[in-house]
Amino acid sequence: MQLTFWGAARTVTGSKHLLELDSGHRLLLDCGLFQGRRAEADHLNRHFGFDPASIDAVLLSHAHIDHSGLLPKLWQDGFRGRIYATHATYDLCSLMLLDSAYIQEKDIHFVNKLRRKRGEPPVRPLYTVDDAEGVLEHFVGVSYRQPFSPVPGVEVVYRDAGHILGSASMVLTIREGSRTLRLGFTGDVGNPGRPILRDPQPMDACDVLIAESTYGGKTHDPPDRAREALAEVITRTSKRGGKVIIPAFAVGRTQEIVYALDRLWNEDRLPDIPVYVDSPLAVNATSVYIAHPECYDRELRHVLMQDDTPFGFDRLTYIRDAEKSKQLNGMRVPMVIISASGMCEAGRILHHLRNNIEDPRNTVMIVGYCADHTLGKRIVERRPEVRIFGQPHPLRAEVVVMNSYSAHADEPGMLHFLNQMDRRDLRQVFLVHGAPERQEAMKAALEGAGYPRVTIPEHGETVRL
């Protein structure tokens, strides 16, 4: 059998790993969207490197777009197999893939208006709502810790990765003739100690492991500091008459921020200003979170005994309507606006940044990972000027970066997670999903801890297992 790394290889986004068995069956681990430089990302997203129609099944680790966002394109190009995901991941993908397709169509409409003015030919969206609806018919919901067989000779077990609702690590037990090989894939591993979700559950033993490396060489701020810092930033910005703009992934990060604000409000530690969640997807995703209490940790279960609405409080408003979203930019009073996307690459957050980033009274709070070459990364770097919708804007707003809200384990967290696994038969580790410098740091850490043959594969590299 052989494994080819078609995504998240020496980069963070676009998770996509092709497993080809000697029997001829082909499995795809994740099918994520590349994010970064527009031209490069568009090329990678339109060209898989393999025939989608030849894929028998997709094993999906979780719903984030950089892991699931190319599934409609896979279907558009001929895939008709099954997609195995936890029940919560399926529910989230039912929202996120349709939302992604809608954004693809809307953004391309805007781009083509500009191209027409320049006398340039129109371009096609990466995929459409019809493609998203088509691929959703191929999902199969599975439970944690319950073995299933996507193709003959392969048994898979998902375990809770603690990253977002429904996220999973997986171990594939592959039997070919007299040989058995166990292939592990961490997916994205959660940051332990965060609210709402359980901590990552240990993986079963494996012979070969594909592991994420997003925060190699990094240590997050303590999670108990996060709420304190959030209250401080909002209070400080409010006193100077500004807005706090929080780019946040609609799934996971938004719910965590809202939950923290709910706790702060109940403790009377927030100024009396309005808070808006301006994202139809986030509104719908919060409903999915409410529908899956089986994923909650003990803390939230305890909170629910006293507060039956942990994702809502008196000053919080969820916004679906586009006109109401536009009205926020005309309001010159203190407020908090939470909007997607987390890397500031699409969605309503772009309009809020365009209208508020030049005012020094305002604060842009970055609460998640931003890949290289994204607008979010340029804001993290505090560049004097950033481009939004192709137009330059001076960055005068205060920028606050809070890595304690990260949904990814840092280097110590990853080592703790991996050290819980029985390593006696582990003979090879492949590092994916990380910037090159972070991967090198994680490689050094794993080698220092005694892990054998730690490799950082190139995009398109094929290895025999």
C-alpha positions in Angstrom: 0.0 0.0 0.0 1.1 3.6 -0.4 0.3 7.0 1.0 0.4 10.3 -0.9 0.3 13.7 0.8 -1.9 16.0 -1.4 -2.6 18.6 1.2 -1.4 20.2 4.5 2.1 19.1 3.5 4.6 21.7 4.7 1.7 24.1 5.1 -1.3 24.4 7.4 -4.4 24.2 5.3 -5.9 21.8 2.7 -5.7 18.5 4.7 -5.8 15.7 2.1 -4.0 12.3 2.3 -4.6 9.5 -0.2 -4.2 5.9 0.9 -4.0 3.4 -2.0 -4.3 -0.3 -1.0 -2.8 -3.2 -2.9 -6.4 -4.4 -3.4 -7.0 -1.3 -5.6 -9.2 0.4 -3.0 -8.5 4.1 -2.4 -9.3 6.0 0.8 -9.0 9.8 1.3 -8.2 11.1 4.7 -9.9 14.5 4.8 -10.6 16.7 1.8 -9.8 20.3 2.8 -9.7 23.7 1.2 -6.4 25.4 0.7 -6.2 29.0 2.1 -3.5 31.5 1.5 -2.2 33.3 -1.6 -5.3 33.6 -3.9 -3.8 32.4 -7.2 -1.8 29.5 -5.6 -4.8 28.4 -3.5 -7.2 28.5 -6.4 -4.8 26.3 -8.5 -4.4 23.8 -5.7 -8.1 23.7 -5.0 -9.0 23.1 -8.6 -6.5 20.3 -9.2 -6.5 17.3 -6.9 -3.5 15.4 -8.3 -5.7 12.2 -8.5 -9.0 11.2 -10.1 -11.8 11.9 -7.6 -14.0 9.3 -9.3 -11.5 6.6 -8.2 -11.9 7.3 -4.5 -14.0 4.7 -2.7 -14.4 6.5 0.6 -13.4 9.6 2.5 -12.6 9.5 6.2 -13.3 12.9 7.6 -11.6 14.1 10.8 -13.8 17.2 11.4 -15.9 19.9 9.8 -13.5 22.8 9.5 -13.3 24.0 6.0 -9.5 23.3 5.7 -10.4 19.7 6.3 -13.8 19.3 4.6 -14.2 22.3 2.2 -13.2 20.5 -1.0 -15.8 17.8 -0.7 -18.2 19.6 -3.0 -15.5 19.9 -5.6 -14.6 16.2 -5.2 -18.2 15.4 -6.0 -18.3 17.8 -8.9 -15.3 16.0 -10.4 -16.9 12.5 -10.1 -16.6 11.2 -6.6 -19.6 9.0 -5.7 -18.3 7.0 -2.7 -19.1 7.4 1.0 -17.9 10.0 3.5 -17.5 8.7 7.1 -17.8 11.3 9.8 -19.1 11.5 13.4 -22.7 12.5 13.7 -21.8 16.0 15.0 -19.4 16.5 12.1 -22.1 15.5 9.6 -24.5 18.0 11.2 -21.9 20.8 11.0 -20.9 19.9 7.4 -24.5 20.1 6.4 -24.3 23.8 7.3 -20.7 24.6 6.5 -20.4 23.1 3.0 -23.6 24.9 1.9 -22.4 28.1 3.4 -19.0 27.7 1.7 -20.7 27.1 -1.7 -22.9 30.2 -1.2 -19.8 32.3 -0.4 -18.0 30.8 -3.5 -20.9 31.9 -5.7 -21.4 35.3 -4.1 -17.6 36.2 -4.1 -17.3 35.1 -7.8 -20.2 37.3 -8.7 -18.5 40.3 -7.1 -15.1 39.4 -8.8 -16.8 39.1 -12.2 -18.3 42.5 -11.8 -14.8 43.9 -11.4 -13.5 41.8 -14.3 -16.2 43.0 -16.6 -15.2 46.6 -15.8 -11.7 45.7 -16.8 -12.7 43.9 -19.9 -11.7 40.6 -18.6 -13.5 37.3 -19.1 -15.6 35.9 -16.2 -14.3 33.1 -14.0 -16.3 30.1 -12.5 -16.8 29.5 -8.8 -14.8 26.6 -7.4 -18.1 24.8 -6.7 -21.8 25.6 -6.3 -24.6 25.0 -3.8 -25.8 22.2 -6.1 -22.4 20.5 -5.7 -22.6 20.9 -1.9 -26.1 19.4 -1.8 -24.9 16.5 -4.0 -22.0 15.5 -1.8 -24.0 15.7 1.4 -26.0 12.7 0.2 -22.9 10.6 0.5 -22.3 11.1 4.3 -22.5 8.2 6.7 -22.6 9.1 10.4 -20.5 7.0 12.8 -20.0 7.0 16.6 -16.9 7.4 18.6 -15.2 4.1 19.6 -17.4 2.0 17.3 -15.4 0.2 14.6 -16.6 0.4 11.0 -15.4 -0.8 7.6 -15.2 1.7 4.8 -13.8 -0.9 2.3 -13.1 -4.6 2.6 -10.0 -5.3 4.7 -10.0 -2.0 6.6 -11.5 -1.3 10.0 -11.5 2.2 11.4 -12.1 3.6 14.9 -12.7 7.3 15.7 -11.9 8.8 19.0 -12.7 12.3 20.3 -9.9 14.7 19.3 -11.3 17.6 21.5 -10.7 20.1 18.7 -14.2 21.2 17.7 -17.6 19.5 18.1 -17.4 16.1 16.5 -13.7 16.2 15.8 -11.9 12.8 15.6 -8.6 11.2 15.5 -8.6 7.8 13.8 -6.7 4.5 13.6 -7.1 2.3 10.5 -6.4 -1.4 10.8 -5.5 -2.6 7.3 -5.3 -6.3 6.5 -3.7 -7.3 3.2 -3.1 -11.1 2.9 -1.1 -12.2 6.0 0.0 -8.6 6.8 -1.7 -6.2 9.2 -0.8 -2.5 9.5 -2.3 0.1 11.8 -2.3 3.6 10.4 -3.1 6.5 12.8 -4.2 10.0 11.9 -4.5 12.6 14.6 -6.6 15.0 12.6 -6.5 18.3 14.6 -5.8 17.7 18.3 -7.6 20.0 20.7 -6.0 22.2 23.4 -6.7 20.5 26.7 -8.4 22.5 29.5 -10.6 24.5 27.2 -14.3 24.9 28.0 -17.3 23.2 26.4 -15.6 20.1 24.9 -13.9 17.1 26.4 -10.2 17.0 26.4 -8.6 14.9 23.6 -9.1 11.1 24.1 -6.0 8.9 23.7 -5.5 7.2 20.4 -5.1 3.4 20.0 -1.7 2.0 19.2 -0.5 2.2 15.6 2.5 1.3 13.5 2.5 4.5 11.3 1.2 7.9 12.4 0.2 11.0 10.6 0.3 13.8 13.1 -0.5 17.5 13.0 2.2 20.0 14.0 0.5 23.4 14.0 2.1 24.7 17.1 5.5 23.0 17.2 7.9 25.0 19.3 5.0 27.1 20.8 3.4 27.1 24.2 -0.1 28.7 24.7 -1.0 31.1 27.4 -2.8 29.4 30.3 -6.5 28.9 29.4 -7.6 30.3 32.8 -6.1 33.7 31.7 -8.3 33.9 28.6 -11.5 35.1 30.1 -9.6 37.7 32.2 -7.9 39.1 29.1 -11.1 39.1 27.2 -12.8 41.3 29.8 -9.8 43.6 30.0 -9.8 44.2 26.2 -13.5 44.9 26.0 -13.5 47.2 29.0 -10.4 49.1 27.7 -11.9 49.5 24.2 -15.3 50.5 25.5 -13.8 53.3 27.7 -12.3 55.0 24.6 -15.5 54.7 22.7 -14.4 51.9 20.3 -15.6 48.6 18.9 -14.0 45.2 19.5 -14.0 43.3 16.2 -13.4 39.6 16.7 -12.7 37.5 13.5 -13.7 34.0 14.7 -14.4 30.7 13.0 -18.2 30.2 12.9 -17.7 26.7 14.3 -15.9 26.3 17.5 -14.3 29.6 18.3 -17.5 31.7 18.1 -19.2 29.3 20.6 -16.3 29.4 22.9 -16.1 33.2 22.9 -19.8 33.5 23.4 -19.7 31.0 26.3 -16.8 33.1 27.9 -18.8 36.3 27.5 -21.9 34.6 29.0 -19.9 33.7 32.1 -18.4 37.2 32.3 -21.8 38.8 32.0 -23.2 36.6 34.7 -20.3 37.6 36.9 -21.0 41.3 36.2 -17.5 41.8 34.7 -18.5 43.3 31.3 -19.4 46.9 30.4 -23.0 47.4 29.5 -22.5 47.4 25.7 -24.2 45.3 23.0 -22.5 42.1 21.6 -23.3 40.9 18.1 -22.6 37.5 16.5 -22.8 38.5 12.9 -22.7 35.2 11.0 -25.7 33.1 9.8 -23.4 30.1 9.8 -22.4 30.8 13.5 -26.1 31.1 14.4 -26.9 27.7 12.9 -23.7 26.1 14.2 -24.6 27.2 17.7 -27.9 25.3 17.3 -25.8 22.2 16.4 -23.7 22.7 19.5 -26.8 22.8 21.6 -28.1 19.6 20.0 -24.9 17.6 20.9 -24.5 17.6 24.7 -22.8 14.2 24.4 -19.6 16.1 23.4 -19.7 18.5 26.4 -17.1 18.4 29.2 -18.0 18.2 32.9 -17.6 21.9 33.5 -20.4 22.8 30.9 -22.6 20.0 32.3 -22.3 21.6 35.7 -22.9 25.1 34.3 -26.1 23.9 32.6 -27.5 23.0 36.0 -27.5 26.7 36.8 -27.6 28.4 33.4 -29.8 26.8 30.7 -28.6 29.3 28.0 -24.8 29.2 28.1 -24.6 30.5 24.5 -26.8 33.6 25.1 -27.3 36.5 27.5 -29.2 39.8 27.8 -26.9 41.9 25.7 -26.1 39.3 23.0 -27.8 39.4 19.6 -27.4 36.9 16.8 -27.7 38.4 13.3 -28.7 36.6 10.2 -30.0 39.4 8.0 -27.5 41.2 5.7 -29.1 44.6 6.1 -28.9 44.4 9.9 -25.2 43.4 9.5 -24.6 46.6 7.4 -26.3 48.7 10.0 -23.6 47.8 12.5 -21.0 49.7 10.5 -23.0 52.9 10.7 -23.3 52.7 14.5 -20.5 54.7 16.2 -20.9 53.4 19.7 -19.0 50.8 21.7 -19.9 47.2 20.9 -18.4 43.8 20.3 -18.8 42.2 16.9 -17.9 38.5 16.4 -18.0 37.5 12.7 -16.5 34.9 10.4 -14.1 34.0 8.9 -11.4 33.5 11.5 -8.5 34.1 9.0 -10.4 37.1 7.5 -10.4 35.6 4.1 -14.2 35.8 3.3 -17.6 36.6 4.8 -19.0 39.5 6.7 -15.8 40.1 8.8 -14.2 41.7 5.7 -16.9 44.5 5.7 -16.5 45.1 9.5 -12.7 45.3 9.1 -12.9 47.6 6.1 -15.2 50.0 8.1 -13.4 49.9 11.4 -9.7 49.1 11.0 -8.6 52.7 10.4 -10.0 54.0 13.7 -7.5 53.9 16.6 -10.4 53.7 19.1 -11.2 50.2 17.9 -9.6 46.9 18.6 -9.2 43.9 16.4 -8.9 40.8 18.5 -7.4 37.7 16.8 -8.4 34.6 18.7 -7.2 31.8 16.4 -4.6 30.6 14.0 -4.1 32.6 10.8 -2.2 30.9 8.0 0.6 32.7 6.1 -0.6 35.1 3.3 -4.1 35.6 4.8 -5.5 38.9 5.8 -5.6 37.7 9.4 -1.9 36.9 9.4 -1.1 40.4 8.0 -3.2 41.9 10.9 -1.3 39.7 13.4 1.9 41.0 12.0 0.5 44.5 12.5 1.4 45.7 9.0 1.0 49.4 8.6 -1.4 48.9 5.7 -3.6 45.9 4.6 -5.7 45.3 1.5 -9.4 44.5 1.9 -11.4 43.9 -1.3 -8.4 44.9 -3.2 -8.2 48.4 -1.6 -5.4 49.6 0.8 -6.4 50.5 4.4 -4.1 51.9 7.1 -4.1 49.6 10.1 -4.7 52.1 13.0 -6.9 49.9 15.3 -5.3 48.2 18.3 -4.4 44.6 17.5 -4.7 42.0 20.3 -3.6 38.4 19.7 -4.9 35.8 22.2 -3.5 32.3 21.6 -5.0 30.9 24.7 -8.2 30.5 22.7 -6.5 28.2 20.2 -8.4 25.0 19.4 -5.0 23.3 18.6 -2.8 21.7 21.2 0.6 23.5 21.6 3.8 21.5 21.6 3.6 20.3 25.2 0.0 19.4 24.6 0.8 17.4 21.5 3.6 15.5 23.3 1.2 14.7 26.2 -1.4 13.5 23.7 1.0 11.3 21.8 2.7 10.0 24.9 -0.6 8.5 26.1 -0.5 6.1 23.1 1.2 2.7 23.3 4.4 3.4 21.2 6.0 0.0 21.3 5.1 -0.8 17.7 5.3 2.8 16.3 8.0 2.9 13.6 7.2 6.0 11.5 5.7 9.5 12.1 4.7 11.9 9.3 4.2 15.5 10.3 1.5 17.5 8.5 -0.6 20.6 9.0 2.0 23.1 10.0 4.2 25.9 8.7 7.7 24.6 7.9 9.3 26.2 11.0 6.7 24.8 13.3 7.1 21.4 11.8 10.8 21.4 12.2 10.3 22.4 15.9 7.8 19.5 16.4 10.2 17.1 14.6 13.0 18.0 17.0 10.7 17.7 20.0 9.5 14.2 19.0 13.0 13.0 18.2 14.1 14.3 21.5 11.3 12.3 23.2 12.5 9.1 21.4 10.0 8.9 18.5 11.4 6.9 15.6 11.7 8.2 12.0 10.0 11.5 12.1 9.5 12.8 8.6 8.1 16.0 7.1 6.6 15.0 3.6 6.5 17.3 0.6 3.3 18.1 -1.3 2.6 15.2 -3.6 5.2 12.9 -2.0 4.3 9.2 -2.1 5.6 6.7 0.5 5.3 2.9 0.6 3.9 1.6 3.9 
